[in-house]
Amino acid sequence: MAVKFLDLHGQYLRHQTELDAAIQRVIRNSSFIGGAEVEAFEQEFAEWLGARHCVGCANGTDAIEILLEALGIGVGDEVIVPAMTWISTSEAVTSIGAVPVFSDILPGRFTMDPEDVARKMTDKTRAIIPVHLYGLAAEMDALLGLAQKHGLKVLEDCAQAQGAEYRGRKVGILGDGASFSFYPGKNLGAYGDAGAMVTNDAEVAQRVKLIARHGQFRKHEHLLEGRSSRLDGMQAAVLRAKLPYLNDWTEIRRRTAEMYQEILSGTQLQLPGEPENCRHVYHLFVVRSDQRDKLREFLSKRGIESSVHYPVALPFTRVYQERFGHGPEDFPSAFMMQSSILSLPMGEHMTEEMVAEVGDAIQEFETP
Ligand SMILES: *Cc1c(COP(=O)(O)O)cnc(C)c1O
């Protein structure tokens, strides 16, 4: 049996009536940019999250960039980001003229290591961006403590963690602001690019709105030079159709993770953990293996898709290698993880049979 890594088509078929109707609604109303769908989604998403303000934008990378700018970060400032994340996190820092400074990750937890963050702080440090990687909240108590002590802003990158919790609170409302991506493959995905910025601070909310809408609250009254980063009506309507199912989808992801834990507990793989004070939403189910590449090939031959997030930690990618010249000894955990991590199929399409199929294949790989 083939096992897909992700099944967007299956999801569409299961909710086709609502999704088709949502798209039709936008076309009939010609509300392509802004309008009622966007406003309704912003409100519904904020409510679901427990946040005061949500402002839609074009994608998750823009969301980080605009939030940084709204938080007053700019040229020459240093922003600490984790060594293991998608490049958006550090790219956004560079785009606004600031300098990304990498911190190592906690081995096995994969989120930024607060002790290394403390070591990387200088008198130019102005903000930190914890990434709730794979759907698991970063160690927020320690990071918020550091930020408070040193007067730093905290921007949560929640692209992979819609609905994840830390000490009973959803991520996205723990810092000064939070960015979300609704890239199609995320736990809540649009049918194109989409993102959102979330904050409990009314002033930050006003500023991100202003920046994302050409510096205007009212047409032709430009209070500053902003940019164009909008959530379009079609994406908002699709997201509104899907949001009511997100909690159920998360439950299926969590149940899938539980089944993986059971089936894989006797194997040589190292499995992801869920710290007691966290609720993991398993955007990805990432295991570690000494024979990662061989295992991946074996699974692929059995029709089981897998992926690697990410095969090269950011400080070791070409662009940052050339700029900063970091070596493996600077980020020992990220360096060790990058060659052993493997993301197994995960999503609300997963059935017990699919998990069993993956489990059987892994056992067969280990004891042929
Ligand atoms: C997907 C992702 C982003 C960026 O989102 P886009 O919508 O693709 O711009 C940012 N950070 C992380 C950690 C992501 O996984």
The ligand as an SDF file (V2000), in Angstrom:
LIG
                    3D

 15 15  0  0  0  0  0  0  0  0999 V2000
    6.2110   27.8160    5.9670 C   0  0  0  0  0  0  0  0  0  0  0  0
    7.0610   28.5680    6.9080 C   0  0  0  0  0  0  0  0  0  0  0  0
    7.2420   29.9710    6.8220 C   0  0  0  0  0  0  0  0  0  0  0  0
    6.8440   30.7980    5.6410 C   0  0  0  0  0  0  0  0  0  0  0  0
    5.6660   30.7500    5.1380 O   0  0  0  0  0  0  0  0  0  0  0  0
    5.3190   31.1840    3.6270 P   0  0  0  0  0  0  0  0  0  0  0  0
    3.8530   31.3670    3.7410 O   0  0  0  0  0  0  0  0  0  0  0  0
    5.7220   30.0660    2.7520 O   0  0  0  0  0  0  0  0  0  0  0  0
    6.0340   32.4610    3.3210 O   0  0  0  0  0  0  0  0  0  0  0  0
    7.9430   30.5990    7.8200 C   0  0  0  0  0  0  0  0  0  0  0  0
    8.4820   29.9300    8.8420 N   0  0  0  0  0  0  0  0  0  0  0  0
    8.3640   28.5950    8.9560 C   0  0  0  0  0  0  0  0  0  0  0  0
    8.9850   27.9010   10.1310 C   0  0  0  0  0  0  0  0  0  0  0  0
    7.6620   27.8620    7.9830 C   0  0  0  0  0  0  0  0  0  0  0  0
    7.5760   26.5340    8.1000 O   0  0  0  0  0  0  0  0  0  0  0  0
  1  2  1  0
  2  3  1  0
  2 14  2  0
  3  4  1  0
  3 10  2  0
  4  5  1  0
  5  6  1  0
  6  7  2  0
  6  8  1  0
  6  9  1  0
 10 11  1  0
 11 12  2  0
 12 13  1  0
 12 14  1  0
 14 15  1  0
M  END
$$$$
